[in-house]
Structure formats: C-alpha cells, structure tokens
Amino acid sequence: MAKSFFDTTVCQKLKNGGKVSAAWAQLNSNVSAEILAEAGFDVLVIDMEHAHTTLPNVISMIQATKGTDCVPFIRIPWNDIVWCKQALDTGAYAIHVPYVQTKEETEAAVRYCKYPMKGVRGIAMGHRAVNYGMSKAEYFPKANEEVLVIIAIETPLGVDNIHEIMNVDGVDGIFIGPADLATSMGHLADPSHPEVQEAIRKIEEAVIGSGKFLGTVAANAEAAQKLYDRGYGIVYMMSDVGALARVAQAEVKKFKELNK
C-alpha cells in the first residue's frame, strides 16, 4: 500500500489528467512485486487473467508495496461479481475489467465494484481493504468514488460501442488491449495491422480529452512516452515475466557467442 492506508494520490492524478507509470506483476511473486514497487513505479498491475495468480498471493503481493508510493491495481479474470468483490476486498485501488463489449456489460462491471446504492458490492468488516476493520471509517465513505473502474476494450464490438461504454456512470478509464483486439479482428497478435491501428485511433479519438483516462501497454519507457505524448494517462510498460525472459535470453545468447 501507499504510506497511509488508503492513499489515493495516484488515482487522483489519473482522474485529473496526469501521467502515471505501471508495471505488470505476472510471476505470482511477492518478491518481484516488491522489486517493481521499490523501483518506483506508480502502479503495480497484478494480473489474474493470464497469470497463475491466486488470491492469497495477491494479498502478499499488495503487502510487498507497503512503505512505497506504488499502488496496486488488479486485472481480474473476467467481468464477474465474485471476482470483483474478492479483488476489491484484498485492497485493490482499481479493478481492470477485461473483454468488455457493451454498455450493459459495462454497467454490470460498475455495479459489481460499487457499494449500494450505486452497486451491489457486499459490505464486510474484516477484510484487508478496510485494514481488517481498523480503517473502515476511512474506507467505506470514499470507496465508491475513489476506487477506479477500468474497462478493457479488446474486440471490434467493444470499439463500435466505445461511446456508450465510456459514458457509463462510474467508469474512470478505458484500456486498449492491442493484442487481443488484433486477434479478435482476425490479425493474430498483430496490433500493427492497419485495420487494428484504425480501431485504436477510433478509441483514442473518443476517450482522449473526454475526462476519462486512457491506458494501454508498451514494450518499454520510450514506447510508452510516445503514447503519453498522444494523451494516454497510464501505460503498462514492462512486466516481471517479460523483463526476466529478455535478460535470460540475452545472457544465454552472449554465452553461446563467446563459446562457439
């Protein structure tokens, strides 16, 4: 967590049009999570959709950010009330909802993430988000407004419905999943295809300047900066898995070249 139990500085920066840095945590490791947090990333994005991350390990990964200014976001496996509830109760500052395609699906996602009367999230007194009951007076009154809901657009139908999706009350940001979008358009893992780039531009034109922040992924900080310059608010610019794989491959390649 941040230095106070529920410090929404990073979330407010995003909502106010600022730029924040983010890294994927996909190794299901509190150690790699701690390294990324200590490195200075604003956001740690804990991946439960495509990583083998379990809820107990989510908690240990979030605990690894304590004492830093890095805050935890969670990409849940699916747009589901149980996943939203359990992820929020671990203390997530934002929920990244994958594969949303319609206004109705978006409205459901928002309801799952909000306490009544804005939603259907259940109240409990002893989970981690309320500091095991010790910070419930601080958390409950502001959770509906300050916990972010990020909707991921990853299909042509989602692109077609972008205006309806982004204008649902309670949506804070839109995330473009370029590889999934490309694949769902028939261009397997190829976001560079002109048709995919046109779809991405359609989303950008709708979201940038609308008061909602826009996010996506990038290979590194240099690639991320080009996106920030276009108006993106958050870019997931590295992952613990990807960084380790790249370094390992590079060192093995050097070894083989030196020992031909």
N, C-alpha and C positions, 0 to 999 in steps of 0.2 A: 504494500500500500504506500501511499504518499506519507509525508511526515506527520500530518494529522490523520485521524482515522479515515475520514471520507473527504479528501481534498479534491475539489472539482476544478482546480486551476486549469488543467489540460483540457478538460471537456468544455469549459467556458471559452477557452482560447479557440477551439474548433468552432463552436457555435457563433463566435464573434468574427469569424473570417480569418483566423490566424492559421499558421502552418505548423504542423507537428510531425515528428518523425516516428516511425513504427517499425517493429521487427516481429516476424513470426516466431512463435515458440512451438516447434513441431516435434521435438525429441522426447516429449513427455518427461522432461527432466527439470527438477528444481535447480540443479547446478547451472545448466545452460540459461535458464530463466534469470538466475541471479547475475550471471555474466552480462547478459544483454541489458538488464536494468542498471547495473553498476557502470556499464559503458556509457550510459547517458541517454538512451532512447526515451522519448516522451511516453511511448505506448508499447506495451508488450501484448501482442495479439496471440492468445492461447487458442490453438487450433484443435477443435473437437470433431471437425467434419472429416478431414483427410488424414489426421494423425491418430495414433492409438492412445489418445489421452483419456484418462479416467478421472472421475470426479475427485477422488481423494488426492490424486496428483495435481489436479487443477488448484486445489487449496494450497498444497505445498509450493506450487509454482508462484501463486499470488503472494504467499508469505515471503518468498525469496525477493520480492520487490520492496519489502518494507525497509524504511530508512532511506529510500531513494525518492526521486521525483517522478519515477516511472509508474504509470497506472495500468491496470490490467483490463483489456478488452477480451471477450470470448466469442469466437466463431462457433456457434452451436452446430450440431449435426444436421438439424432440419428445423423447419418452421413448425414448432411443436410446443404446446403449453407446458409439458413436463420439462423439456429441455430448457425452455426459457426460465421457468421457475427455479430449477435446480442450479442453473448457471448464475442467475442473479443472486441466489442465496449464498453462493460462495464469496460474493463481494465484487463481482464484475462492475466496472464503471460504464461499460457499454456492451450491448449484445449485437453481434454481426449475424444477421439472418440470411442464410444462403438461398439462392434459387427462387426468388420471389418473382411472380409473373403478372399479378393482377392487383387491382385496388382492393378486392375482397381479401386476398391473401395478406396484403399489407395491413389492412385494418385488424385482421386476426393477430398478426405479429405484435402490433402495438398493444392490443388488449392483453396479450399474454405477459407483456412486460410492465404493465401499469397496475397499481393497486386500485380498487374501487374508489370513486365511481368511474374512473376513466378506463378501468380494465378489470381483469379477473385474477390478477396475481394474488396468491394467498398470503395472509399475514401470519408470521411466526415470530416468536420472541427469542429463540435460542440459536439461530444460525449465525454464520460468520459475518454476513453483510451488516448485521446490527451489533457486531462485536460481541456476539454471544449474550445479547441482552443488555450490554453495558452502554451501548450508544444508540438505542432505539429512539430516544427522544430527538437525537440529531438526524438519524437516517430517515425515519418514516415521513416526516413532513416535506422532505425535499426530493425523495427518490423519484417520484413521478416526473418531476421537471428536470432533474439533473442526471439521471441515468440515461445514457444515449441509446437510441434505436437506429441501427444502420441497416439499410435494406440493400441486398446484393442483387444486381441485375446481370443475368447470365444467359438469357435466351432472347430470341427475336420478339417473342410475345411481351417480355418484360420491357424491351426497348419501345415497342409500339405503345405500351401503356405507361411510359415514363412520367408523363404529366399527371395522370391520375394517381400514380404511386407516390410521387414526391410530395403531392399536395395533401396527402392523408395527415390529419392532425396527429402529432406525436412522432412523426418521422423527423429525425435530426439530420441524417446524412444518407447519401447514396454511394454504393460501392460498385465499381465495374470489375467483374471477373473476366478478364480478357481471354484467357484460355478456354474457359467454359463457354463463353459467348461465341468464340470462334468455332468450337467443336459443335455447338448446337446449331450453328449456321451451315454446317457441312464442310468446315475447313479445319480439320483435326489439329488442334493445338497450334494454330497459325493465326495469331492476332494481327499479323502484318498484312493479311489479305485485304485488298481494297474494300470489299464489302463489309468486313468487320470494322475497319477503320471508319467507314461511313456511319456505321451503327454507333460506334463510340463517340463520334462527333455529335450525333443526334442527342446522346445523353448529356454530353458536355454543354451543348447549347441550352438544354433545358435546365440544368442544375446550377451551373456557374452563374453567380450573380443573383440567384433566387432567394438567398437567405439560408439555404441548406448547403452543407458542405459536401464535397465530392472526394471520393477516395478510390485508390486502385493499388496495383502492385508495380514494382520496378526492380530491375536487376541490381541496382546499386545507387549510391547517392547522386552520381552525375545524371543518371537516367531519371531519378526522382526529381531533380531540380528542374528539368525541362517541364515536368508535369506541374510542379508548384508554380512555375512561371506562367503556365496556362490557366491557373486558377484553382488547382486542386488544393484541398486542405490537409489531407493525410495520405501518405504513401507508405505502403509496407515494403521497405526497401531491402530487406535481407531476411534470411531465416537461419536458425541454428543448423538445421539439416543441410541446407544448400551451402552455407559457409564451410562446414566441415568437409562436405563432399568435394568442393572445389579445391580446398587446400590439400586434402589427401591425394587427389588425382594429380595435382601439380607436383607434389613431392615424389610420388611414385614415378612420374614421367621423368623428372630430373635424375632420379636414381638409375633408371634404365638407360638414359642417355649417357650417364657417366660410367656405366658398366656394360657397354656393348661388347 
